[in-house]
């Protein structure tokens, strides 16, 4: 079963970076929409220690075929050495909204 639409989760350390990444993804049409969730508390192992960080979470609606380019663009803009960029399949959605995601994320010429 081909699943053409994805939800991409991206964590960032501060509001300015969240805004910059979200705007680039939408302006450059890698994502149709990016929600910025202002406060998540993350725990993760890093360099041998458990880290506890306040972060923001970006939820980007896009197409599966655009994920490699979207992820590459996020890495260019992100301050983390190893940013979280995870795509989840969108199994179902309102037909009109998914059509809008498709139209809003068409490949553009560089």
C-alpha positions as CSV (number, residue, x, y, z in Angstrom):
1,X,0.0,0.0,0.0
2,X,1.5,3.3,-1.1
3,X,1.1,6.1,1.5
4,X,1.9,9.4,-0.2
5,X,1.5,11.8,2.8
6,X,3.6,12.1,5.9
7,X,3.8,14.0,9.2
8,X,7.4,15.0,10.0
9,X,8.4,15.5,13.6
10,X,11.4,17.9,14.2
11,X,12.6,19.1,17.6
12,X,14.4,22.4,17.9
13,X,16.1,24.3,20.9
14,X,14.5,27.7,20.6
15,X,11.7,29.7,19.0
16,X,13.8,31.6,16.5
17,X,15.1,28.3,15.0
18,X,11.6,26.9,14.9
19,X,10.3,29.9,13.0
20,X,13.2,29.8,10.6
21,X,12.9,26.1,9.8
22,X,9.1,26.2,9.5
23,X,9.2,29.3,7.2
24,X,11.8,27.7,5.0
25,X,9.9,24.5,4.6
26,X,6.7,26.2,3.7
27,X,8.2,28.9,1.5
28,X,10.3,26.4,-0.4
29,X,7.3,24.0,-0.6
30,X,8.8,21.0,1.2
31,X,5.9,21.2,3.6
32,X,2.3,22.5,3.2
33,X,2.0,23.5,6.8
34,X,4.2,23.4,9.9
35,X,2.8,23.6,13.4
36,X,5.0,24.8,16.2
37,X,4.3,23.3,19.6
38,X,6.0,25.6,22.0
39,X,7.0,23.4,24.9
40,X,8.1,19.8,25.1
41,X,10.4,18.3,27.7
42,X,12.9,15.8,26.1
43,X,15.0,13.2,27.9
44,X,17.7,11.4,25.8
45,X,21.1,9.9,26.1
46,X,23.9,12.0,24.6
47,X,27.6,11.6,25.0
48,X,27.2,9.1,27.9
49,X,24.8,11.1,30.0
50,X,21.0,11.5,30.2
51,X,20.1,15.0,28.9
52,X,17.0,16.9,29.9
53,X,16.1,19.7,27.5
54,X,13.2,22.1,26.9
55,X,12.5,22.1,23.2
56,X,9.9,23.0,20.6
57,X,8.3,20.5,18.4
58,X,7.6,21.1,14.7
59,X,4.9,19.1,12.9
60,X,5.3,19.3,9.2
61,X,2.7,18.0,6.7
62,X,4.3,16.8,3.5
63,X,4.6,14.1,0.9
64,X,6.6,11.0,1.3
65,X,8.5,11.5,-1.9
66,X,9.8,14.9,-0.7
67,X,11.2,13.5,2.6
68,X,14.8,13.2,1.5
69,X,14.9,16.8,0.3
70,X,12.9,18.1,3.3
71,X,15.3,16.3,5.7
72,X,18.3,17.6,3.9
73,X,17.0,21.2,4.1
74,X,16.3,20.8,7.9
75,X,19.8,19.6,8.5
76,X,21.2,22.7,6.7
77,X,19.2,25.0,9.0
78,X,19.4,23.1,12.3
79,X,21.8,23.8,15.1
80,X,21.9,20.3,16.4
81,X,24.6,17.8,15.4
82,X,22.0,15.1,15.1
83,X,18.5,16.6,14.7
84,X,15.4,14.6,15.2
85,X,13.7,14.4,11.7
86,X,11.2,11.5,11.8
87,X,8.4,10.9,9.3
88,X,5.2,9.1,10.2
89,X,2.7,8.0,7.6
90,X,-0.6,9.7,7.4
91,X,-2.9,6.7,7.0
92,X,-6.2,8.7,6.6
93,X,-7.2,12.3,6.3
94,X,-9.9,14.5,5.0
95,X,-9.8,14.3,1.3
96,X,-9.8,18.1,0.6
97,X,-7.1,18.7,3.1
98,X,-4.8,16.0,1.6
99,X,-5.4,17.4,-1.8
100,X,-4.3,20.8,-0.5
101,X,-1.2,19.2,1.0
102,X,-0.4,17.7,-2.4
103,X,-0.9,20.9,-4.3
104,X,1.0,23.0,-1.8
105,X,4.1,20.8,-1.9
106,X,4.6,20.3,-5.6
107,X,8.2,20.1,-6.6
108,X,9.5,23.4,-7.8
109,X,12.4,24.1,-10.1
110,X,15.6,25.3,-8.2
